[in-house]
Amino acid sequence: MTNLESLYTDLRAHVESHYPLLYLVTFEEQQADQLIKELASEDQRKIYEWNLARGVVNFTHKQPLVEYRDLASTLEDWLNDELNSHFLIIKDAHLALHDNPLAITRLKALANKLLHDNETSATVILSSSQACIPPELEKFITLFDLPLPDENRIHKIIQKFVEMLDDEIDNKTLNDLTLAFRGLSEHEINQLLYRSYQRDGQISSQDVELVLHEKEQIIKKSGILDMVSSVEKFSDVGGLQALKKWLKQKSHILHNLNEAIEFGVEAPKGVMIVGMPGCGKSLTAKATASLFKLPLLRLDVGSLMGKYVGESESNMRRALQLAEAVSPCVLWVDELEKAFVGIGSGGDGSEVATRLFGYFLSWMQDKTGAVFVLATANDISALPPELLRKGRFDEIFYVDFPNRNEREGIFNIHLSKRNKNAPAIDLKKLAEKTDGFSGADIEAVVKESIEIAFINNRATLTTESLINIIDNTHPLKVVMKDKVKEYEDKFNSLKIKAAS
């Protein structure tokens, strides 16, 4: 049974059980209309539609049936009508109900009538691109998401399009495009197939690039996720050998996911990287996307916070749905401890954070899209213990300040990137002089040294000039001595796996 068939069966069961208000969340109005038509045809039900643009309209051709009346007035009419085997459709529900107490109370009155009046038989179906459920209606509404096409459905859409062109498509192209189209709606897939054909007169694996560009547009238009351009290579990450080895193993699985699953390997969920600031957590996130050859999305949970009740949860829901829509991808949740601060401390803020945290955990457990979650955090003491237990992430790694060999490698990386790794520079001596320096501290030393050399008539960079900057640099381990000690004690007590 496909996702759409499962939804239809579920909707049918709720209609037959006389649930008064069903809420369908979707951008695909035409597909939602087709679903409602199929539901109505089995019982010969009449369909009345109200939408925000034109009021009460003919459900088929969307022409107004009467002079425009707002939702509250239309609901008053429906309350007074003799309803017998009707579907009452409310489009644009999230806009129509927002700050509209009269419409909300009348919809509540209608729901009560449908539940308790034996002479009345109808189902109200609300439809909009996002859920808006006033507290007064929560116990009456059942929420449904119109599913995106699964792989079998995408196969059929592509094959139908190719047959319409009187052409053929090989299995590799079909599989490549099916993977690329995952997370897009049926309408978006057809639009992209038309664009691909108009561009070069054929459908081929080269069209995957066009699909990825379209997914990037989806992210930009959402405003709640960032598409990070990842130019960092995995070789740009100094040290962290245990973490890098683990990520390479996951990369092999992701690049052979179908075969791995058939063999019994579970799809990777993600990794949490905790530890000292400036020691490579963010760099590793960017380099991981390059290693996996997947787009990198950045989620800032703080930006999801809204001023209206339920808005923050709705934004979180949309953000995670977008991540699944763009999958396969890497979802980078930066500074995770700030996202769920306040949980368990009481107050309205902690209630919102707790709900966001609960939804995030549920999604991590149940997500079906190929979304590899990479979470980074500095202060692990602020994280809820539920997030740290085994099963949420595949592994948790602790990133400490780099040791001497790692500092030598980090100096080599930053000097080589700037074409300044002359034989005269003693990397071992530099590593010895930078005990307690983070990777970010070392990069700052190299950048400042090169800047001063440029100002001094493009002087040659030497070991001595670098050491002079080192001697005048106060690393984070010194500047935040007490806080760093607190972090170290916490990480040691939790016995988290070392990244080095």
Buried (B, 14 or more C-beta within 10 A) or exposed (E): EEBBEEBBEEBBEBBEEEBBBBBBBBEBBEBBBEBBBEBBEEEEBEBBBBBBEBBBBEBEEBEBEEEEBBBBBBBBBBBEEEBEEBBBBBBBBBBBBEEBEEBBBBBBBBBEBBEEEEEBBBBBBBBBBBBBBBEEBEEBBBEBBBBBBBEEBBBEBBEEBBEEEEEEBEEEBBBBBBBBBBBBBBEBBBEBBEEBBEEEEBBBBEBBEBBEEBBBEBBEEBEBBBBBEBEBEBEBBBBBBBBBEBBEEBBEBBEEBEEBEEEEEEBBBBBBBBBBBBBBBBBBBBBBBBBBEBBBBBBBBEEBBBEEEBBBBBBBBBBBBBBBBBBBBBBBBBBBBBBBBBBEEEEEEBEBBBBBBBBBBEBBEEBEBBBBBBBBBBBBBBBBEEBBEEEBBBBBBBBBBBEEBBBBBBBBBBBEEEEBBEEEBBBEBBBEBBEBBBBBBBBBBBEBBBEBBEEEEEEEBBBEBBBBBBEEBEBBBEEBEEBBEEBBEBBEEBEBEBBB
